[in-house]
Amino acid sequence: MQPRAPGQDTGHLSSIRPDGSRVAIHPSDVRGRFVTRRRIVYAGLIAFYAVLPFLRMGGHPAVHLDVAARRFYLFGSTFNAQDFWLVLFLLTTAGFSLLFATAWLGRVWCGWACPQTVFLEGVYRRLERWIDGPRERRLKMAAGPWTPDRVLRAVTKHGAFLGVSWLLAHVALALFVSVEDLETMVREGPGGHGVPFTWAMAVTGALYFNFAWFREQMCVVVCPYGRLQSAMQDRDSLIVGYDATRGEPRGRLMKARLAAPDAPRQGDCVDCRKCVTACPTGIDIRNGLQMDCIACTQCVDACDEVMEKLRRPKGLIRYDSLNGLAGQPRRVIRPRLFMYGGLLAISAIALTVSLVGRTPFEANVLRFPGLPYILEGSTVRNQLELHLVNKNPTESTFTVRVDSPVPASVVLPQPQVRLGSLEGQRVPVFLTVERNQRLPFTFHIEVSDQASGQVKRLEARFLGPPSPGR
């Protein structure tokens, strides 16, 4: 088969044959500077995920998404269902961050921080290498018969995959039910906790299916990011690419041909295909930018190792832009980055202002159902209630005070209310004035939060019959 020209597409996904059958990907072991850095990043992200349910801030878990009770604890802050509008700013900030990072650094998210890549490369494939051995042994076993050794390795490997999936599923569940409640559920068994148990088993099965079998298909078939990258990137975005000018024409390294005086020029690429065998999605990076590439840089380290042995400069495959690979200057400052950066700055500022300006408690004035006011001889009475919700991460005491512009008799059965975190209570407020006052009028209810020191001044309307003479 003649080698394809650089930039020529295969016409189909690298991990799927033209007839639709699956190509099993067995990446080779690679060493190098990028692999080492990625392992450090993966270890940090996995450790952060593993300890996240155990971290406590403000007396609560660092992350506790209690969906059933609509209570959410996030890194020392508390939120309830009424704060859901903040998710809009959070999602837009995350979306514009991804756009900005992709336009600037390419698919750095996919190769370095996406949970799919982090757990597949940092956990499951490492287990596979420990149990089944290097790539050559795995390929030989896959092509051979089911011997007792292969059966034992398969059972051990998939048992390990199931165990890791079970642990990850329970860590995820702990983010929703807290570690203490999860421990109680595990001790008491699934009989009394059917819903959490079902979710844990479903997530375990999904993780096992994904990381034990589906793997790179999640990136190249399900995830839309690879298809969107062409719209987010330009010729100045950083990618993992092959320097065809330096590498072509590629060919096997043969001393006799190098010694011949009339031998045609040969590029630095010796067609060893180590970049292909190292790729976790099975692509040939020499065919140009492809949606299957997740910018994991394993091909970079594999190629650099070969170049180092041949005493040739590294960087035949490298992080660069399409312009850089073509020998043209790369622009860092450009309109696309300004646009994405501006949108990111606006959304980040909106999110920050919303979080900083957020009052750590809710206070709303509600009118009792029924008559808007009650006439009692020469007086008019309004019956209202103050709905208080404590959004502080700790218990707090709230002091309520009524400020009326006209002489009024105020009855506050609970001028001070003590509430736990995310607890709520309705406080009745009765206001009585003489009928000869100018009605209706506006008065204020002032609520002071002892924990945060913040004060909220609410405006309310006193209703009554029009005053005589009006």
Secondary structure, 3 states (H helix, E strand, C coil): CCCCCCCCCCCCCCCECCCCCECCCCCCCCCCHHHHHHHHHHHHHHHHHHHHHHCEECCEECEEEECCCCEEEECCEEEEHHHCCHHHHHHHHHHHHHHHHHHHHCCHHHHHCCHHHHHHHHHHHHHHHHHHCCHHHHHHHHHCCCCHHHHHHHHHHHHHHHHHHHHHHHHHHHHHHCHHHHHHHHHHCHHHCHHHHHHHHHHHHHHHHHHHHHCCHHHHHHCCHHHHHHHHCCCCCCEEEECHHHHCCCCCCCHHHHHCCCCCCCCCCCCCCHHHHHCCCCCCHHHCCCCCCCCCCHHHHHHHHHHHHCCCCCCCEEEECHHHHCCCCCCCCCHHHHHHHHHHHHHHHHHHHHHHCCCCEEEEEEECCCCCCEEECCEEEEEEEEEEEECCCCCEEEEEEEECCCCCEEECCCCEEEECCCCEEEEEEEEEEECCCCCCEEEEEEEEECCCCCEEEEEEEECCCCCCCC
